[in-house]
Amino acid sequence: MTIIINRGENVETNERTTEYFSEAVKKDLDRFAEHLTRIEVHFSDINGDKGGPEDKKCVIEARMKNREPLAVTAQEDAMEKAFNSALGKVKASMTTIVGKMRNH
């Protein structure tokens, strides 16, 4: 499973934060690794330098083997909050999808 972290032009990340997000994805989605080929995390700042409530956006796209990609979005006031919210959504969706696959 390949993990790619992308950021928008107004989003500041460094090697440490990129590693943190990659490790969190591995930890939370490792049990689905046999079903996943790639995870892409996209960060953006909706209002740019202006700021504002819920202006940090995180989109996580999970590419599954032999299935359409799954994409979730979360907006919060902090990048980490948006990431954790989106990661929770992906985890819940993957649990449902893989559960249905096993039942068939």
N, C-alpha and C positions, 0 to 999 in steps of 0.2 A: 504494500500500500504506500503510494507516494503522497506526501503532504506538501502542498505549495501554499505559501503565505504571500498574498498580494496586498499592497496598500495604495490608497489614493494619494494625490499630490499634496493634500493638506494634512496627511496623517504621518506622524513621526513614530518610527519604530527603530529599534537597534537590534543587534545580534541577540542580546539577552531576551528581549521581549519576543522576538521571532522564535527563539528556542523554547520559551515558556509556552507559547501557543501551540507549537508543534508537539511538544511533550503532552500537553493536555489533550490534544486530539488523539494521539497514540493511546494514552491511558484510557480514555472514555470509549473509544471505538475499536480497540484492539480485538474484542470478542467478535467483531464483524469483519475482521481482516480478510477472511477467505471469500467474502462476498464483494469486497471493495477493491478497485484498482487505483483510485486517486481521490484525494480530498483537497479541495481548493477553498481557501479562506480569503475573502475579500473584505478589506476595511476601507471605509470612506467617511469623510467628514462632510455632512450635508450642507452646513452653513459656512464652511470655510473658516475664516478668521473671526466671523461674527459671533460664533458660539450660539448657545441657546439650548433649551431642553430637548432631550432625545435627538441630538444632532450627530451622534456617532452611530454608524451603521455597520453591521457585520452580516455578510452573506456567506453561508457555507454550502458548497456544492459537493455532494457525495456521488462519485461515479461508481456505479455498481456493474459487476460482470453480467452481461446479457440482459440488462434492464436500462430503462431511461434514467438519466441522472436525477437525483433528488436535490432540490435547493430550498433552503430556508433563510429567512431574513429576520433580523432583530435590530431594533433601534433603542438606544439608551443614552444617558447623559455621559457615560464613560465607556471607553473602548473595551475594557475588560468585562464590564457588565453586559455589553452587547454581544461579545464573544461567548460568554458563559450561557446567556439566554439562547443564542443560536445553536450552540453545541448541545444544549439540553433538548432542543427541538429535533435536531438530527438524530440524537440517541433514541428518543421516543419513536420517531418515524422508522428508524432502522429496526428497532425491536418489533414493531408491528409488521413490517414488511418481511423480515426474516421468519417471524413466527408463522405468518401465512404461507411462506414458501415451504416450511417444514411440515405444515399440515396437509399440503397437497401432494 
